Amino acid sequence: MPELPEAEVVARQLRAHLLGAQLNECWVGRADIVREGLPTLSWYRGAVLEAVERYGKSVALGFKQEDELRYVVAELGMTGLLLFHATQTKHPQHVHVRMSFTGGGESELRYWNPRRFGRLSLLDREGLDRYRARRFGVDPLTVTRDEFVRLMQARRGRLKPLLMHQQVIAGIGNIYANEILFRARLHPNREVNRLRKATMITLYDTMQAVLRESITCGGSSVKDFYAPDGTEGQYKRHHLVYGKEGQSCPNCCGRMIRRLQSERSSFYCPACQSNRLPG
């Protein structure tokens, strides 16, 4: 479930509490939770956390030892969380990695992931560059309006799957795709190549607004998302369409519907988001 806003909240908390701290020990409970680089694990002991970055729905911790930089990239996947020591979890047996620190505001960071769709990767700089190039498209918070329009003009297919295509636009999942499209009054099945430039600009501005508003609210705690300090995201209180099947549309008072699209639920108002409107 964690998407871009939730990953950004995680990254900001890690920066605030752990930058400059030294990694003392890293315990890995099961080898298959590390996608690559497990034989290099011993290198990280004694390294200092120099940077925390977000790429799509993943969080990268950059460690420095002497003049060398290496990274621990945590994929949050559907159920992955990075949690400080004091944060309680429902099922502690799903804590698969523990990192202990000195010199920071927190003594331990844990990677909790019951379904294990996400993994950790231990990478050097070249490995991180390859990882990013392979997995992530443009970042929706940093891509410019002109870049976004050019990207859309070069694509074909339906609008919602494109927004969720991580190798095209990194970080948007089902929750925020539904919210963005509703606010932009665009049907999930609209053909991208039939949108006018003005509509693409509206979509860009809406995407930026929704994601930034959610980050300000701490993300959306739907099901099991918690920030590292255990707080829940409050943006779910501002959802206008996600999970609102059968409820009244806040714009026209019509009925929200749910349709299965690419094995994911699309929530929308058929009146406000007509697929017959001009692009």
Phi, psi and omega per residue, in radians:
M1 nan -0.670 -3.113
P2 -0.943 2.246 3.097
E3 -2.035 -2.866 -3.053
L4 -0.948 -0.864 -3.114
P5 -1.039 -0.698 -3.140
E6 -1.179 -0.722 3.103
A7 -1.114 -0.639 3.114
E8 -1.181 -0.690 3.073
V9 -1.061 -0.755 3.110
V10 -1.057 -0.858 -3.107
A11 -1.047 -0.725 -3.127
R12 -1.152 -0.675 3.104
Q13 -1.189 -0.673 3.118
L14 -1.133 -0.701 3.075
R15 -1.067 -0.750 -3.067
A16 -1.175 -0.542 -2.989
H17 -1.896 -0.347 -2.977
L18 -2.214 -0.168 3.126
L19 -1.016 2.316 -3.131
G20 1.525 -0.110 3.127
A21 -1.385 2.700 3.125
Q22 -1.754 2.330 3.113
L23 -1.436 2.036 -3.124
N24 -1.537 -0.799 -3.045
E25 -2.590 2.547 3.069
C26 -2.285 1.968 -3.140
W27 -1.767 2.253 3.098
V28 -2.007 2.040 -3.052
G29 -1.341 -0.473 3.111
R30 -2.570 2.312 -3.011
A31 -1.117 -0.533 -3.057
D32 -1.310 -0.044 3.065
I33 -1.407 -0.231 3.100
V34 -1.772 1.994 -3.069
R35 -1.200 -0.735 3.115
E36 -2.743 2.671 3.054
G37 1.625 0.129 -3.086
L38 -0.986 -0.653 3.120
P39 -1.094 -0.274 3.141
T40 -1.620 0.112 -3.022
L41 -0.972 -0.676 -3.081
S42 -1.096 -0.444 -3.140
W43 -1.042 -0.593 -3.007
Y44 -1.274 -0.352 -3.128
R45 -1.156 2.157 -3.094
G46 1.594 -0.119 3.134
A47 -1.355 2.710 -3.106
V48 -1.817 2.358 3.119
L49 -1.297 1.928 -3.053
E50 -1.699 -0.475 -3.048
A51 -2.730 2.646 3.002
V52 -2.321 2.112 -3.115
E53 -2.195 2.754 3.064
R54 -1.994 2.330 3.018
Y55 -2.207 1.908 -3.074
G56 1.033 -2.115 3.124
K57 -1.726 0.179 -3.111
S58 -1.885 2.711 3.118
V59 -2.131 2.227 -3.105
A60 -1.929 2.189 3.081
L61 -1.786 2.097 -3.117
G62 -1.722 2.097 -3.102
F63 -1.921 2.496 3.133
K64 -2.106 2.337 3.070
Q65 -2.382 2.022 -2.973
E66 1.006 -2.069 -3.123
D67 -1.899 0.266 -3.071
E68 -1.898 2.452 3.085
L69 -1.977 2.329 2.997
R70 -2.390 2.882 -2.947
Y71 -2.296 2.565 2.917
V72 -1.975 1.965 -3.126
V73 -1.783 2.095 -3.135
A74 -1.826 2.015 3.021
E75 -1.471 2.153 3.140
L76 -1.361 -0.443 3.079
G77 0.974 -2.483 -3.125
M78 -1.529 -0.518 -3.017
T79 -2.361 0.200 -3.076
G80 -1.368 2.448 3.093
L81 -2.383 2.559 2.941
L82 -1.900 2.114 -2.968
L83 -2.267 2.457 3.022
F84 -1.292 2.894 -3.007
H85 -1.010 -0.713 -3.032
A86 -1.333 -0.223 -3.107
T87 -1.347 2.160 -3.106
Q88 -1.403 2.546 3.070
T89 -2.110 2.641 -3.123
K90 -1.160 -0.694 -3.049
H91 -2.283 1.491 -3.056
P92 -1.073 -0.287 3.111
Q93 -1.161 -0.232 3.125
H94 -1.631 0.147 2.965
V95 -1.392 1.959 -3.015
H96 -1.809 -0.293 3.131
V97 -2.466 2.405 3.036
R98 -2.238 2.289 3.051
M99 -2.084 2.168 3.120
S100 -1.772 2.456 -3.048
F101 -2.245 2.705 2.900
T102 -2.254 2.633 3.087
G103 1.530 0.116 3.104
G104 -2.125 -3.039 -3.138
G105 -1.406 -0.188 3.126
E106 -2.305 2.598 -3.086
S107 -1.663 -0.317 -3.076
E108 -2.652 2.496 3.021
L109 -2.167 2.304 -3.091
R110 -2.096 2.528 3.054
Y111 -1.860 1.981 -3.080
W112 -1.945 2.215 -3.095
N113 -2.757 1.601 -3.057
P114 -1.155 -0.630 -3.068
R115 -1.636 -0.238 3.011
R116 1.028 0.567 2.990
F117 -1.281 -0.479 3.072
G118 -1.624 2.824 3.137
R119 -2.467 2.966 2.942
L120 -1.789 2.595 3.019
S121 -2.281 2.328 3.114
L122 -1.833 1.959 -2.903
L123 -2.316 2.565 2.913
D124 -1.505 -3.065 -3.048
R125 -1.093 -0.768 3.127
E126 -1.118 -0.679 3.107
G127 -1.120 -0.680 3.102
L128 -1.136 -0.725 3.122
D129 -1.069 -0.736 3.113
R130 -1.150 -0.729 3.127
Y131 -1.027 -0.819 -3.128
R132 -1.131 -0.776 -3.107
A133 -1.116 -0.605 -3.094
R134 -1.343 -0.570 -2.934
R135 -1.868 -0.471 -2.914
F136 -2.129 2.350 2.950
G137 -1.523 -2.668 -3.130
V138 -1.192 2.658 3.074
D139 -1.529 2.191 -3.062
P140 -1.176 -0.279 3.090
L141 -1.509 -0.419 -3.063
T142 -1.947 -0.305 3.099
V143 -1.101 2.433 3.123
T144 -1.383 2.883 3.133
R145 -1.075 -0.769 -3.133
D146 -1.126 -0.722 3.106
E147 -1.085 -0.708 -3.138
F148 -1.129 -0.757 3.132
V149 -1.090 -0.773 3.117
R150 -1.095 -0.681 3.109
L151 -1.075 -0.794 -3.126
M152 -1.162 -0.684 -3.121
Q153 -1.142 -0.389 -3.116
A154 -1.586 -0.046 -3.059
R155 -1.896 2.805 3.023
R156 -2.251 2.986 3.109
G157 1.824 -3.049 -3.078
R158 -1.423 2.637 -2.961
L159 -1.198 -0.864 -3.053
K160 -1.119 -0.828 3.081
P161 -1.015 -0.562 3.117
L162 -1.170 -0.768 3.117
L163 -1.034 -0.519 -3.078
M164 -1.690 0.045 -3.136
H165 -1.385 1.853 -2.980
Q166 -1.149 -0.453 3.104
Q167 -1.428 -0.070 3.061
V168 -1.875 -0.956 3.101
I169 -2.270 2.018 -2.961
A170 -1.591 2.174 2.943
G171 2.039 -0.300 -3.115
I172 -1.560 2.206 3.079
G173 -1.979 -2.805 -2.984
N174 -1.167 -0.687 -3.103
I175 -1.053 -0.943 -3.021
Y176 -1.347 -0.481 3.037
A177 -1.075 -0.762 3.099
N178 -1.078 -0.805 -3.097
E179 -1.159 -0.722 -3.136
I180 -1.111 -0.829 -3.088
L181 -1.148 -0.650 3.103
F182 -1.116 -0.812 -3.113
R183 -1.158 -0.527 3.090
A184 -1.501 -0.061 3.141
R185 1.025 0.823 3.135
L186 -2.116 2.340 3.116
H187 -1.223 2.453 3.136
P188 -1.012 -0.466 -3.086
N189 -1.664 0.131 3.117
R190 -1.009 2.473 3.095
E191 -1.395 2.166 -3.039
V192 -1.046 -0.724 -3.057
N193 -1.255 -0.081 3.103
R194 -1.798 0.043 3.117
L195 -1.393 2.448 3.035
R196 -1.359 2.802 -3.125
K197 -1.037 -0.716 -3.138
A198 -1.071 -0.632 3.108
T199 -1.198 -0.680 3.089
M200 -1.093 -0.675 3.109
I201 -1.153 -0.738 3.066
T202 -1.036 -0.752 3.119
L203 -1.092 -0.756 3.122
Y204 -1.057 -0.855 -3.114
D205 -1.099 -0.690 3.119
T206 -1.161 -0.761 3.107
M207 -0.997 -0.837 3.130
Q208 -1.063 -0.774 -3.084
A209 -1.137 -0.802 -3.098
V210 -1.110 -0.822 -3.096
L211 -1.134 -0.746 -3.127
R212 -1.202 -0.669 3.079
E213 -1.088 -0.717 -3.140
S214 -1.142 -0.733 3.106
I215 -1.035 -0.761 3.121
T216 -1.031 -0.588 -3.138
C217 -1.520 0.068 -3.134
G218 1.464 0.288 -3.116
G219 1.474 -2.971 3.138
S220 -2.012 2.043 3.073
S221 -1.567 1.490 3.029
V222 -1.818 2.135 -3.026
K223 1.175 -1.848 -2.860
D224 -1.999 0.335 -3.126
F225 -1.398 2.282 2.971
Y226 -2.359 2.523 2.995
A227 -1.212 2.894 -3.131
P228 -0.939 -0.572 -3.138
D229 -1.501 0.105 3.072
G230 1.601 -0.055 -3.139
T231 -1.312 2.640 3.105
E232 -1.688 2.493 3.045
G233 -1.275 2.459 -3.045
Q234 -1.817 0.070 -3.089
Y235 -1.198 -0.309 3.106
K236 -1.043 -0.422 3.084
R237 -1.209 -0.300 -3.115
H238 -1.822 0.029 3.089
H239 -1.081 2.266 3.126
L240 -1.714 -0.408 -3.027
V241 -2.347 -0.598 -3.056
Y242 -1.089 2.168 3.141
G243 1.310 0.231 -3.037
K244 -1.808 0.446 -3.134
E245 -0.919 2.270 3.101
G246 1.472 -0.162 3.138
Q247 -1.523 2.911 -3.099
S248 -1.325 2.391 3.052
C249 -1.141 2.272 3.139
P250 -1.207 -0.209 3.118
N251 -1.616 -0.872 -2.988
C252 -2.094 -0.053 -3.128
C253 1.196 0.184 2.990
G254 -1.291 -3.092 -3.083
R255 -1.679 2.269 3.029
M256 -1.239 2.522 3.104
I257 -2.178 2.855 3.075
R258 -2.180 2.310 3.075
R259 -2.283 2.470 3.098
L260 -1.423 2.207 -3.095
Q261 -2.410 2.065 -3.112
S262 0.918 0.732 3.112
E263 1.157 0.258 3.054
R264 -2.178 2.608 -3.124
S265 -1.422 2.224 3.016
S266 -1.813 2.192 3.088
F267 -1.899 2.244 -3.129
Y268 -2.829 2.923 3.071
C269 -1.768 2.046 -3.082
P270 -1.153 -0.347 3.112
A271 -1.448 -0.845 -3.091
C272 -1.333 -0.419 -3.086
Q273 -2.101 0.902 -3.115
S274 -1.131 2.461 3.089
N275 -1.463 0.015 -3.114
R276 -1.796 -0.034 3.138
L277 -1.198 2.648 3.059
P278 -1.146 2.617 -3.094
G279 -1.304 nan nan
